[in-house]
Amino acid sequence: MTPEHIYRGQCHCGAIALEFVSAREPEHLAVRACQCRFCRAHGARTTADPAGRVTIRIADPGAVIRYRFAEKTADFLVCRVCGVYMAAMLIDGDNAWATLNVNCFENADAFPKNPAPVSYDGEDAAARIARRKTKWTPARLIGAD
């Protein structure tokens, strides 16, 4: 059986926390730097593992901004209190997938320092949703309203 690695993180004030479980070590997880203005402004380095899982816990639903832009196919979870961008989530019925900002992890330094630049400008909404369902991590959101 492959060992599981647990990566924990939270925003600066603790209003949003996450627990990411993957069979992959940090150096074997792809880390990306989306080239959209939002991700560049936040200095985000994101990762996902479709074979893993993530639980996102929200201590105070009022402390979370669910920001949507462009195709409006995902919620970008930003703490209203401290301003940290934690994750982006696609929710479809009872299922959810997320990509995670590794800068929020307790062991962020263990992840690749030079993320691969990516751009999704050519995708329409349907292609974006399909990619996220196959490439992002299955997610569970706890404490959201």
Secondary structure by P-SEA (a helix, b strand, c coil): cbbbbbbbbbcccccbbbbbbbccccccbbbbbcccaaaaaabbbbbbbccbbbbbbbcccccccccccccccccbbbbcccccccbbbbbcccbbbbcccccccccccccccccbbbbcccccaaaaaaaaacccccccccccc
